[in-house]
Amino acid sequence: MLVLTRKNTEAITIGDRIQVRVLKIRGNSIQLGIDAPPHVSIRRSELETRHRVTSSARNARPTANG
């Protein structure tokens, strides 16, 4: 894992087309802005687990034909 330190309004660039910028720092929370192409999926990690469970359940359902 690469660990970077950024100040308010500073950014990092991933590849050629993804930029992550620190928008606001308040106490122990930060607000990030992410610029990425539309085909790049971005989810918060706590929602990623829920997304996987929902996708697995959807794929496990029997079809109408059997």
Order of alpha helices (4+ residues) and beta strands (2+ residues): beta-beta-beta-alpha
